Amino acid sequence: QVQLVESGGGLVQSGGSLRLSCSASGIIANLYRMAWYRQAPGKQRELVAAIDTVGSIDYADSVKGRFTISRNNARKTVSLQMNSLNPEDTAVYYCNARHIVTAYAYWGQGTRVTVSS
């Protein structure tokens, strides 16, 4: 059974930092592209950052230079370091694992990030 469990969300003031972590079980990590998505109230879920199996990374324009995604295949974890947070970053953040061949994807339950002004 595949599980993605996020942690690290919370309340932070504008300009602050948070580090999100996602721990995966039931998958072979190096067969999955790992990513973080977020969904703000009233908005569609959007890609924040993704890291593929060879370490290539994509970021949403809105987070470039502020967020850093990383993965550890041995530990089956993916992290998102978020710096210089602003209220527009307030959202529920979801971990996503997508198989590199089948494209089947798994989602975590989400962790809430709230940035106060």
C-alpha positions as a Markdown table, in Angstrom:
| # | Residue | x | y | z |
|---|---|---|---|---|
| 1 | Gln | 0.0 | 0.0 | 0.0 |
| 2 | Val | 1.4 | 3.3 | -1.1 |
| 3 | Gln | 1.4 | 6.2 | 1.4 |
| 4 | Leu | 2.7 | 9.7 | 1.2 |
| 5 | Val | 2.8 | 11.5 | 4.5 |
| 6 | Glu | 3.5 | 15.3 | 4.6 |
| 7 | Ser | 4.7 | 17.2 | 7.6 |
| 8 | Gly | 6.1 | 20.6 | 8.5 |
| 9 | Gly | 3.2 | 22.9 | 7.7 |
| 10 | Gly | 2.0 | 25.6 | 10.1 |
| 11 | Leu | 1.6 | 29.3 | 10.7 |
| 12 | Val | 4.5 | 31.7 | 9.9 |
| 13 | Gln | 4.8 | 35.4 | 9.5 |
| 14 | Ser | 5.5 | 37.0 | 6.2 |
| 15 | Gly | 9.2 | 36.8 | 5.4 |
| 16 | Gly | 9.6 | 33.6 | 7.4 |
| 17 | Ser | 10.6 | 30.1 | 6.5 |
| 18 | Leu | 9.2 | 26.6 | 6.7 |
| 19 | Arg | 10.4 | 23.2 | 5.6 |
| 20 | Leu | 7.9 | 20.6 | 4.4 |
| 21 | Ser | 8.8 | 17.0 | 4.3 |
| 22 | Cys | 7.1 | 14.0 | 2.6 |
| 23 | Ser | 7.8 | 10.5 | 3.5 |
| 24 | Ala | 6.8 | 7.8 | 1.0 |
| 25 | Ser | 6.2 | 4.1 | 1.6 |
| 26 | Gly | 5.2 | 1.3 | -0.7 |
| 27 | Ile | 7.1 | 2.7 | -3.7 |
| 28 | Ile | 10.5 | 2.3 | -5.3 |
| 29 | Ala | 11.5 | 6.0 | -5.0 |
| 30 | Asn | 13.8 | 6.1 | -8.0 |
| 31 | Leu | 10.9 | 5.2 | -10.3 |
| 32 | Tyr | 8.9 | 8.2 | -9.3 |
| 33 | Arg | 9.0 | 11.9 | -10.1 |
| 34 | Met | 8.3 | 13.7 | -6.9 |
| 35 | Ala | 6.6 | 17.0 | -6.6 |
| 36 | Trp | 4.9 | 19.5 | -4.4 |
| 37 | Tyr | 1.6 | 21.1 | -5.4 |
| 38 | Arg | -0.5 | 23.6 | -3.5 |
| 39 | Gln | -4.1 | 24.6 | -3.4 |
| 40 | Ala | -5.2 | 28.0 | -2.1 |
| 41 | Pro | -8.8 | 28.7 | -1.1 |
| 42 | Gly | -10.9 | 29.1 | -4.1 |
| 43 | Lys | -8.1 | 28.3 | -6.5 |
| 44 | Gln | -7.1 | 25.3 | -8.5 |
| 45 | Arg | -4.3 | 23.0 | -7.4 |
| 46 | Glu | -1.0 | 24.2 | -8.9 |
| 47 | Leu | 2.5 | 22.7 | -9.3 |
| 48 | Val | 5.0 | 24.3 | -6.9 |
| 49 | Ala | 8.1 | 22.3 | -7.6 |
| 50 | Ala | 9.1 | 18.9 | -9.1 |
| 51 | Ile | 12.2 | 16.8 | -9.1 |
| 52 | Asp | 12.6 | 13.9 | -11.4 |
| 53 | Thr | 14.6 | 10.7 | -11.0 |
| 54 | Val | 17.9 | 12.2 | -12.2 |
| 55 | Gly | 17.5 | 15.4 | -10.2 |
| 56 | Ser | 16.2 | 17.7 | -12.8 |
| 57 | Ile | 14.0 | 20.4 | -11.1 |
| 58 | Asp | 11.2 | 22.6 | -12.2 |
| 59 | Tyr | 9.7 | 25.5 | -10.1 |
| 60 | Ala | 6.7 | 27.6 | -10.5 |
| 61 | Asp | 7.7 | 31.1 | -11.5 |
| 62 | Ser | 6.1 | 32.4 | -8.3 |
| 63 | Val | 8.5 | 30.5 | -6.1 |
| 64 | Lys | 11.8 | 30.6 | -8.0 |
| 65 | Gly | 14.6 | 31.8 | -5.9 |
| 66 | Arg | 12.6 | 31.3 | -2.7 |
| 67 | Phe | 11.8 | 27.6 | -2.6 |
| 68 | Thr | 14.1 | 24.6 | -2.9 |
| 69 | Ile | 13.0 | 21.0 | -3.5 |
| 70 | Ser | 15.2 | 18.1 | -2.7 |
| 71 | Arg | 14.9 | 14.3 | -2.5 |
| 72 | Asn | 16.5 | 11.4 | -0.8 |
| 73 | Asn | 15.8 | 8.1 | -2.6 |
| 74 | Ala | 17.3 | 5.9 | 0.0 |
| 75 | Arg | 15.0 | 7.5 | 2.7 |
| 76 | Lys | 12.1 | 7.9 | 0.2 |
| 77 | Thr | 11.7 | 11.5 | 1.2 |
| 78 | Val | 11.2 | 14.7 | -0.6 |
| 79 | Ser | 11.5 | 18.1 | 1.0 |
| 80 | Leu | 10.5 | 21.6 | 0.2 |
| 81 | Gln | 12.5 | 24.4 | 1.9 |
| 82 | Met | 10.4 | 27.6 | 1.7 |
| 83 | Asn | 12.0 | 30.9 | 2.4 |
| 84 | Ser | 10.8 | 34.5 | 2.2 |
| 85 | Leu | 7.2 | 33.4 | 2.5 |
| 86 | Asn | 4.4 | 35.8 | 1.8 |
| 87 | Pro | 0.6 | 35.6 | 2.3 |
| 88 | Glu | 0.2 | 34.5 | -1.3 |
| 89 | Asp | 1.9 | 31.3 | -0.4 |
| 90 | Thr | -0.9 | 30.4 | 2.0 |
| 91 | Ala | -2.3 | 27.1 | 0.8 |
| 92 | Val | -2.6 | 23.4 | 1.5 |
| 93 | Tyr | 0.6 | 21.8 | 0.2 |
| 94 | Tyr | 0.4 | 18.3 | -1.3 |
| 95 | Cys | 3.1 | 15.8 | -2.0 |
| 96 | Asn | 2.8 | 13.9 | -5.3 |
| 97 | Ala | 4.6 | 10.9 | -6.6 |
| 98 | Arg | 4.2 | 10.1 | -10.3 |
| 99 | His | 5.5 | 6.9 | -11.9 |
| 100 | Ile | 8.0 | 7.7 | -14.7 |
| 101 | Val | 6.5 | 5.0 | -17.1 |
| 102 | Thr | 2.8 | 4.6 | -16.3 |
| 103 | Ala | 2.3 | 8.2 | -15.1 |
| 104 | Tyr | 0.1 | 6.8 | -12.3 |
| 105 | Ala | 0.3 | 9.3 | -9.4 |
| 106 | Tyr | -0.2 | 9.2 | -5.7 |
| 107 | Trp | -1.1 | 12.1 | -3.4 |
| 108 | Gly | -0.5 | 12.8 | 0.2 |
| 109 | Gln | -3.2 | 14.1 | 2.5 |
| 110 | Gly | -1.8 | 17.7 | 2.5 |
| 111 | Thr | -0.3 | 20.0 | 5.0 |
| 112 | Arg | -1.6 | 23.5 | 5.6 |
| 113 | Val | 0.7 | 26.5 | 5.4 |
| 114 | Thr | -0.6 | 29.9 | 6.5 |
| 115 | Val | 1.5 | 33.0 | 6.1 |
| 116 | Ser | 0.3 | 36.0 | 8.1 |
| 117 | Ser | 1.1 | 39.6 | 6.9 |
